């Protein structure tokens, strides 16, 4: 089978890219993905060339309009928002245990000679359409939320520490009583 010059050039480009990736990997094999444009040059993602057109209708785009469009685009692409309507079904306070020296087992005392304790943990159980969520909350949030009331919680997803482990969990920035 005979190859054309274009096929030879394409093969050489691909081989060069793969060879450079191999050299950069210190001998370890790494996957190489070569992205090619599709649909007459449009990018193969959510935003096509028509979405980035410099004209809107018949009017030319102003810098303010462009900045507004980019802000909307960034808000969609980089969104990390969680909204949940849930009822508080249970509230629990786990009293902090006494602190003790790991080597001797003796209680750790403060400067006045009083025994010290780990901070208390505040937990709430949220019931929402489709499931339940038991979550650690701050003391201020715990004191503000009423049992058997429904709230609209707004926040984002993030990693929180739970007994030394990072756990992906909603982090609530605001809540509003709805019922």
C-alpha positions in Angstrom: 0.0 0.0 0.0 1.4 3.4 -1.0 1.0 6.4 1.2 0.7 10.0 0.1 2.9 12.9 1.1 0.2 14.3 3.4 -0.2 11.0 5.2 3.6 10.8 5.6 3.7 14.3 7.1 0.8 13.6 9.4 2.5 10.4 10.6 5.8 12.2 11.2 4.0 14.9 13.2 2.3 12.3 15.4 5.5 10.3 15.8 7.4 13.4 16.8 4.8 14.4 19.4 4.7 10.8 20.8 8.5 10.7 20.9 8.8 14.0 22.7 6.3 12.8 25.2 8.2 9.6 25.7 11.5 11.5 26.3 9.8 13.9 28.8 8.4 10.9 30.7 11.8 9.5 31.6 11.1 6.2 29.9 7.6 5.7 31.3 4.8 5.3 28.8 2.2 8.0 29.0 -0.9 8.3 26.9 -0.8 11.1 24.2 -4.1 12.5 22.9 -4.0 14.6 19.8 -7.0 16.9 19.5 -8.2 17.7 16.0 -10.7 20.4 15.2 -14.1 19.2 14.0 -16.9 20.7 12.0 -14.8 23.0 9.8 -12.5 24.4 12.5 -15.0 24.6 15.4 -13.6 23.6 18.7 -14.8 20.2 20.0 -16.2 21.5 23.3 -19.3 23.3 24.5 -18.4 26.7 22.9 -18.3 26.8 19.1 -16.9 29.5 16.9 -20.4 30.9 16.3 -20.7 31.6 20.1 -17.5 33.7 20.0 -18.6 35.7 17.0 -17.5 39.4 17.2 -21.0 40.5 16.1 -24.2 40.4 18.0 -27.1 40.7 15.5 -26.3 43.7 13.4 -24.4 45.8 16.0 -20.7 45.4 16.6 -19.6 44.1 20.0 -18.4 46.7 22.5 -15.7 45.9 25.1 -18.3 46.1 27.9 -20.5 43.5 26.1 -17.5 41.3 25.5 -16.5 41.5 29.2 -20.1 40.7 30.2 -20.1 37.7 27.9 -16.8 36.5 29.3 -18.0 36.9 32.9 -21.1 34.8 32.1 -18.9 32.2 30.4 -16.5 32.0 33.4 -19.4 31.8 35.8 -20.7 28.7 34.0 -17.4 27.0 33.4 -16.1 27.6 36.9 -19.3 27.1 38.8 -19.2 25.4 42.2 -22.6 26.0 43.7 -24.9 23.8 45.8 -28.5 24.7 46.6 -30.5 22.4 48.8 -34.0 22.7 50.4 -34.0 20.4 53.4 -35.8 19.9 56.8 -33.8 19.6 60.0 -34.8 16.2 61.4 -32.2 15.9 64.2 -29.6 18.0 66.1 -26.8 16.5 68.2 -24.0 17.8 70.3 -21.0 15.6 70.8 -19.2 16.9 73.9 -15.5 17.2 73.5 -13.5 14.5 75.3 -10.8 15.3 77.8 -7.3 15.9 76.5 -4.6 13.6 77.8 -0.9 13.2 77.2 -0.4 10.3 74.8 2.8 9.1 76.4 1.7 9.1 80.1 -2.1 9.2 79.8 -2.2 12.0 82.3 -4.8 14.8 81.7 -3.5 18.0 80.1 -4.1 21.0 82.2 -4.4 24.7 81.2 -2.4 27.5 82.8 -4.9 27.7 85.8 -4.6 24.0 86.5 -8.1 23.1 85.0 -8.5 20.0 82.8 -8.7 20.8 79.1 -11.2 19.3 76.6 -11.4 18.9 72.8 -14.0 21.2 71.2 -17.5 19.9 71.0 -18.9 18.9 67.6 -22.3 20.0 66.4 -24.2 17.8 64.0 -27.5 18.2 62.1 -29.4 15.7 60.0 -31.0 17.1 56.9 -33.9 15.4 55.1 -34.4 16.3 51.5 -36.1 14.9 48.5 -34.0 11.9 47.6 -32.1 11.3 50.8 -30.6 12.4 54.1 -27.4 14.1 55.0 -25.7 14.1 58.4 -23.3 17.0 58.6 -21.0 18.8 61.1 -21.8 22.5 61.4 -20.5 25.4 63.3 -21.9 26.2 66.8 -23.4 29.5 65.4 -25.2 27.6 62.6 -26.3 24.8 65.0 -27.8 27.4 67.4 -29.7 29.2 64.6 -31.3 26.2 62.9 -34.6 25.0 64.4 -35.6 21.4 64.6 -38.4 20.3 62.1 -38.0 23.5 60.1 -37.3 23.7 56.4 -34.4 25.8 55.1 -32.9 26.7 51.7 -29.2 26.2 52.1 -26.7 27.7 49.6 -23.0 27.0 49.4 -20.4 25.1 47.5 -18.6 21.7 47.5 -15.3 21.4 49.2 -13.1 19.1 51.3 -13.6 19.2 55.0 -11.7 17.3 57.7 -13.7 14.5 59.5 -11.6 12.7 62.1 -8.4 13.4 60.1 -9.8 12.4 56.7 -10.6 14.8 53.9 -14.3 14.3 52.9 -16.1 16.0 50.0 -19.0 17.8 51.5 -21.3 20.8 51.0 -20.0 24.0 52.8 -23.0 26.2 53.5 -22.4 29.9 53.3 -26.1 31.0 53.8 -29.4 29.5 54.8 -32.9 30.9 54.9 -36.0 29.5 56.7 -38.7 28.7 54.2 -41.2 26.7 56.3 
